[in-house]
Amino acid sequence: MKLGWIGLGKMGVPMSEKLINAGHDLIVYNRTADKMKPLTDQGASTASSPADLLDQSDVVFLMISDDAAVEDVFTGEDGLLKSSAEGKVVINMSTITPDMSKAMAEKCEAKGIDYVDAPVSGSVKQAQEATLVIIAGGKQDVVEKVKPQLELIGKAVVYIGEIGTGNAAKLAVNTFLGIVTQGLAETIEFSKSMGVKTEDFLSILNNSALGSPYIKIKSDAVLQDNYNAAFTLEHLSKDLRYAKASGLQGKTGLDTHDSFQDARAAYGDEDVMAIIKHLQK
């Protein structure tokens, strides 16, 4: 099976490397050509456009930033849908709106191409360790067909239903991520205002029933004043916008949305935990 990959950012590179390491022939395309070098150095070949990539591949994976980028990859000049290929599978692992997935799936179906939405839960470390959770929506038989390749990338492939449900679940997951991050930042600042040392508060939290691997990682970031991005505040603010556009109504989620939108101009390139800097400001 020849595999294609579009999108070689912080997540795309380690994820696609797992396919090469398993012995698959991998063909890559990225708008910024020099980002393909880490993969070509490992034996991947390149395509000149998304359409060319689909022509050469049996299955194409996408890991790109947002709705606009996804739509361009499918419908733009030399986009995927300009290919004459039929019987192929496109697996979109990007975090986008369910509506965008449904629209692109409909266009794919008209061309005889199967579409799967398969966003992931996890960040760069999990991508490097192949411990991502993959949330798949689409035709169940198509998901089963590509499951062996997905299992090279993640520790679990969860089939969740029809096209768009994978993206819906991912937006819910990332809304919870935003709420937890906002809550952690607010309670750190609250405890500090009452004279509690931050290291003491975080030690209590991480040794309690409320502790978690995520809170431990973000605690370390706060204590080290290190906000180098594992997952950027800009990307989470985008996901929260998509959640709101998709029907998010809860007050806590909407308040979190507003906080991250307010913070993105100053801290968008930093880690999500930089929301604490916004609160301090």
Residue, then its C-alpha position, 0 to 999 in steps of 0.5 A: m500500500k502506497l501512502g501519501w502525507i500532507g502537512l509536515g509540522k510539529m505533529g505531522v513529521p513524527m506521525s508520518e515517520k512511524l509509517i516509514n519506520a514500519g516499511h511503508d512507501l511514503i510520498v509527501y507534500n508540503r506547501t513549504a518545500d524544505k519541511m519535506k527534507p526530514l522525511t526525504d532524508q529517511g527515504a520518502s519521495t515527494a509529490s509536486s501537488p496534492a493532486d499528484l500525491l493522490d495520483q501516486s498513493d492508495v491512502v493519503f493522510l492530512m495533518i494541517s492547520d484549519d478549515a481554510a487550509v483543508e479546503d484549499v488542499f482539496t479544492g485549490e489549484d492542483g488540489l486533491l479533487k483535481s486528481s482523476a483517481e478513484g477508489k482511494v482513501v483520504i484520512n483527514m487527521s486535522t482538527i477542523t469543524p464537522d461541517m468542513s469534514k462533511a463538505m469535503a467528504e461529499k466532494c470526495e464521494a462524488k469523485g469515488i474517493d472515501y473520506v475518513d475524519a480521524p483527528v487525534s488526542g495528544s500532542v508532540k510527545q505522544a506523536q513521537e511515542a505513537t501513543l496518540v488516541i485516534i478518533a475516527g468517523g466515516k464508513q466503518d468498513v473503510v476505517e477497518k481497512v486503514k486501521p493497521q496504518l492508523e495503529l502505527i501512529g497511535k495507541a488506540v483507534v476509536y471508531i465513533g460513527e459517521i463522517g464529522t463525528g470524529n471532529a465533533a468529539k475532538l472539539a469537545v476534547n479540546t474544549f475540556l483541555g481549554i477549561v482545565t488549562q484556564g482553571l489551573a491558571e486561575t487557581i494558581e493565581f488565586s492561591k498566590s493572591m492568598g500568600v500560598k507559594t506556587e510550588d506548594f500549591l502545585s505539589i498539593l494538587n499533583n499529589s491529590a485525586l485531582g492530579s493528572p499527567y497533563i496538570k503535572i506537565k503544565s505545573d512544570a512549565v509554570l514553575q520553570d517559566n517555560y512556555n515553549a509550545a507543545f500545543t500553541l495557544e493560537h491553535l487551542s483558541k482556533d479549536l475553541r472558536y470552532a467549538k463555539a461555531s459548532g454549538l458550544q453553549g456552556k458558560t464555562g466553555l464560552d468564558t474559556h473561549d473568550s479568555f483564549q481569544d483575548a490572549r492569542a494576540a500576545y501569546g498565540d505562539e506560546d504554549v497553551m499554559a501561557i494563558i496564565k501570563h494573560l491572567q497576570k497581565 
